[in-house]
């Protein structure tokens, strides 16, 4: 073969080799696509990493992207909601990130960016749940492991590692992911990647036809108690259409509250939007059609929603306790209150936890009776079963003017990253100082009048002491120190407190006392060392010979008795004896009062002045030789009634914390307590404040009768105010009538997003117009460039060689 032909073949081969990079250079870069998730629990001390399980980019490895960990604070979220782009604090660029104490209360943001030198472009972003402390994180992790183990037992699948269990549950609560293309412009009608500001909110839903986002109206959604019994969801289309799911009249487009205690759960997607691209058949993964390949964490029927957990009909979420200082453990145990939670799901068990606010055991303790985990205070409730939460006040609390309070939150922890709040319980403990009070009736001297020397017996008189103190008392049997009086009782010496314990003593002079006067004060004391301020006062006189009655003295008038005093001789403080004058000196004669015949009316509210007539019984040894009329009378004054005027300052709202923070899944329950509403025996002129209505989001709902309680939920985060309107009423003697006076009380509170976030949208990749087109192959192109240079040099050499030969 001629040299020229051989050389031509060599040059052709070299030229072909040098052309290979052209096809490589023309290859498009691959844009990151799919849903990025965070693996791990967002808790102090836990290590987070990227989960590429749902990232669709073929061939992508963890080394093909860069990592950026950032912290998103509450203020950052507020700025983001206001349409601004906050500057997040950068935390690191490693593949993993370990959560610190400074992160508690914030959220962790992970952004991965494709390495262009590896043939990838675009970004994926995911936001974690709110970071909790280490203790709460451990509880979440334990609950996650327990739930995964239960699921594995039911399906017969192999157990995964603890880390995978945690990850599976974390998947349910991963936040919105954003995919960004390398460029912002549209190329060949392919839309660019969506920015962070377009992150899907729980109140949005995407069109199945176009994939465009439709926002719910800007007005916040107030979800009243029991609103969505049939629908069990808060849906954007229902909000826009103003459709009333409960079948009741809407207020401002918002359905009113109903009487039951149901609470609307999020929609079947946990309040998130669907990825429109997943509805495109071209994007479907055939493997997903196999049930064995489905991710159980995304199957919403396995989640028990808040409205499926029912609270006992007669159970109070605001239990109250009242004690006297130095109360015992037995006292606290006897005062326990219980709240029952029933799982109305037909096929799914639920794990309920209870956590206390503030310092542990500052007022009360809450423990599940069927508790399965003492460390996390968690209980598993099977379908159709119930769990009982026992609220026990703590001991050792001192008397305080302000009641002690403790708030407990009951959560569904089946999804550890989406703590679904079931109920908020506020326990109130009042501790009173010790008070002693033994009140006698009658509160006067027991006057046995006069007896003639040589008498055989005197009729006994009785006196009753009531324990109006706040602690039980044990009375020491009183004794006459002079020995002149006999004291007996048939009652127990142990007296219950608060007016429930009474003891009656029978007192009389001993028989055979000599001529003279016998007065004495007999003390009444208890084993606690308390001595009644009013002792038993007695008086008795023995005369020597028979005397003749000469005059009956007019008894002193009784005045200033409180209105409503009982119509009886003792209550009206009528004396049991009056002074008589005899030939042997002044003595006392017993008198019987005709109270029934008096004009006094106990129910009257005006001032009353009246007389009570009585008849004397002359003592032994006194004769009525002068035939004097043995009748007498006494003047009595009862003051006018002072109406009980209720103060508006005593109108309160209980069950909701002032400046409290709740989530979009919280069921907020409260009770309106009107001043004077505890007046069960009203009299003319009394006033009270009756709760009439309550307002949230400019929507007002009313009450017709007790109980004055309500529950509601809010579907959007922000600062809110609950207002309750109280109507003043006055009792006219027959019924309560409204006046023109009203009072409004309000409580400010905040709503934050629940720890259930939407998955990132599967965005269409865009091709960048800027910069050189990058290869998808990692092959080094330098050798090909060298071959091209050699080929060009060879061609030049051949041309030069031919020209040289021609010149010869």
Residue, then its C-alpha position, 0 to 999 in steps of 0.5 A: x500500500x502506498x504511504x499516502x493511503x496508509x497515512x490517510x487511514x491513520x488520519x481518518x481514525x484519529x479524526x473519528x476518535x477526536x469527534x467522539x466528545x462532540x456527542x458527549x458535549x451535546x448531552x443534557x444535564x439531569x435535573x434533580x427530581x422527586x421528593x427529598x426527605x429527612x431521616x431522623x427525629x428532629x430532637x436535641x442530640x439526634x443526627x439528621x441525614x438526607x433520605x433519597x428514597x423518593x428522589x426520582x433522579x436516576x443514578x443519583x448518589x449522595x456524592x453527586x450533590x452538595x449539602x446545606x443545613x440551615x435553621x428556620x426560626x419562628x420569625x423566619x416563618x412569619x417573614x416567609x408567610x408575609x411574602x418575604x425571603x428570610x436569611x436562614x442561619x447556615x448550620x453546616x455543609x456536611x452530609x449529616x447534621x447533629x441537632x443542638x440545644x440552640x435549634x429547639x423551637x426552630x426547624x431544620x432546612x436541608x437543601x441539596x444541589x446537584x454537582x454540575x461536574x457530575x452531570x446534575x443540576x437543580x436543588x431539592x429542599x425539605x424542612x423538618x418538624x419543630x425541634x424538641x428537647x432530648x426527652x421529648x425526642x426519646x419519647x417520639x422515637x420510642x413511640x415510633x419504634x413501637x408502632x413500627x413493630x406493631x405494623x410488622x407483626x400485623x403484616x408478617x414482614x421482617x423487622x427493620x432496624x431502629x433507624x429505619x423505623x424512625x425514618x419511616x415515621x419521619x416520612x409522614x411529617x416531612x415538610x415541603x420540598x422545593x425543586x429549583x432548576x439551574x435557570x429561571x427562564x422557560x426554555x421550549x415551553x418547559x416551566x422553570x423550577x419553583x422557588x421556596x416562596x411557592x411552597x405548598x401550604x396545608x390550606x392549598x390544593x392543586x388542580x388535577x388538570x393543570x397542576x396550578x395551585x389554588x389558594x383558599x380565601x385569605x380569611x382564616x378558617x374557624x372550625x367549630x366543635x363538631x363541625x365536620x362530623x360527616x366530612x371529617x376534613x377541612x377542605x379548600x373546595x368546601x370553604x370556597x363554595x361556602x358549603x355547610x358540611x354539618x347541615x347547619x346555617x353558616x355564619x359568615x361562610x363558617x359553619x357554627x359549632x354543634x353540641x357534641x365534642x367532635x373535632x374535625x381532623x385534617x383531610x385524608x392527606x394530613x392537610x397536605x396537597x397532592x403532587x399533580x405530577x403523580x397523576x400524570x400516567x407518564x410519571x407513574x412508577x409501575x412498581x407502585x402498582x404492586x401492593x407490596x411496594x407501597x409505603x405504609x407510612x403514606x396510607x392515610x387510613x392507618x392514621x387515627x384522626x383527632x375526631x375519632x378519639x372521643x372524650x367521656x361525656x361527663x368528663x371535665x377538661x378543667x378539673x378543680x380540687x380544693x384542700x386545706x393546708x397540710x392535706x394528706x396523700x389519702x386526701x389527694x387520692x380520694x379527690x382524683x378525677x378521671x377522663x376517658x378517651x375512647x378510640x372509635x377507629x374500627x381497625x387501627x390502634x392509637x398511642x396516646x401520650x400526656x405531657x405536662x406544661x411548666x414544672x413537673x408536678x407543680x399542681x397535679x399529676x396525670x397518669x394513664x390507668x392502663x399505662x404501657x410505658x411509664x417513662x413516656x407516660x404513653x398508652x396504647x388504645x386498641x380499636x373500640x377500646x378506652x383509656x382512662x387518664x387519672x388526674x391527681x393533685x400533688x401534696x405539700x402545697x402551701x395555702x395561697x391566694x392564687x390557685x395552683x394550675x397545671x396544663x396537660x396535653x394529650x397527643x396522638x403519637x402514632x406519627x412521632x413527627x406529627x404530634x396530633x393534639x387530642x385535648x388540653x386539660x387544665x387542673x386547678x388546685x386551691x389550698x386554703x389556710x386552716x380555719x377553726x370555727x365552732x358556732x353555738x345555737x342559741x348564742x345566749x345564756x342558758x337561764x334556768x330561772x328560779x327554783x325553791x329550796x328543796x327542789x328535786x329536778x330542773x328541766x334540761x336546756x340544749x345548746x348545739x355547736x356547728x363546725x363551720x371551720x374547714x377541717x374536721x374537729x374532735x370535741x373534748x366533752x365539756x365539764x362543769x368546773x364547779x360541779x353544779x351542772x350536768x352536761x350530756x350528749x348523744x352525738x359523736x364528738x367527731x365533727x365534719x367541717x364546713x357546717x356539716x358536723x354538729x353536736x348538741x349538749x343537754x345541760x341542767x343544774x344538779x338537784x339539791x343545790x343550796x339557796x343561792x345563785x349559780x352562774x358559770x361559763x363552761x368552755x368547749x374545746x377540741x383535740x386540736x387545741x382550739x377553744x370555741x370563742x363562745x362557751x356555754x353560759x348558764x344561770x340558776x337561782x335557788x330561793x329560800x321561801x315563797x315569794x309574791x310576784x309584784x311586776x314583770x319587766x319589759x324585755x329589751x328590744x332586739x334590733x339589727x337582725x339580718x334580713x332573711x333571719x329564720x322565723x324562730x325564737x332562737x334565730x330572732x334572739x328572743x330571751x328564754x327568760x325575763x326578769x320579774x320583781x317579787x317580794x323576795x327580790x328580782x328573779x327570772x321567769x321562763x317565757x314561751x314566745x308565740x313566734x308563729x303569730x308574729x307578723x314577721x315575713x322571712x322572705x320580705x326584703x324590706x326592713x321589718x319592725x314587729x312585736x312577739x308576744x309571750x307567756x311567763x311561767x312563774x318559777x317554783x316558790x313564786x306565787x301570783x297572789x296579785x293576779x298579774x297578767x303573765x303576758x309579755x312582749x318584745x320588739x324586734x327589728x330585722x334590717x332590709x335586704x342588701x342585694x348581692x351585686x355581682x362584680x364584672x371583674x369576677x367574670x372569667x374564661x377558663x380552660x384556655x391559657x392566656x397567651x397560650x400557643x396551640x396548633x392548627x390541629x388543637x381542639x381548644x375548649x373553654x368555659x365562660x364563668x359569669x359572676x353571680x351564676x352560682x347564686x342558687x337562691x336569689x332574692x329581689x335585687x340580686x344581680x349576676x352576669x350570664x354568658x351570652x356569646x363568644x367571638x373568634x374571627x369576627x364570628x359570634x356564636x351564642x348560648x341559650x343555657x348552661x353549660x357555657x362551654x364551647x370548643x373550636x379549632x383554627x386552620x391557619x397560624x397567627x395571633x387570635x383573640x377569644x371574646x366572651x360577652x356577659x349580660x347583666x341580669x337582675x332578680x325581680x323576685x320571680x325571675x332574672x331579667x336583663x338590664x342594659x349592662x354588658x361586660x366583655x372578657x377576652x383571652x389572647x392566644x396564638x396558633x402555629x402550624x401543626x407538625x404535619x407538613x406537605x411533601x415537595x412538589x415533583x417539578x418539571x425539570x428545566x434546561x438552562x440557557x446560560x453557560x456551556x452545556x455540560x456532559x452527563x458522562x464523567x469521562x475526561x475529555x483531555x485525551x480526546x483534545x490531544x488526539x484532535x491536536x495530533x490529527x490536525x498536526x498529521x493533516x498539516x504534515x501531509x499537506x506540507x509533505x505533498x507540497x514539498x514533493x511537487x516543488x521538487 
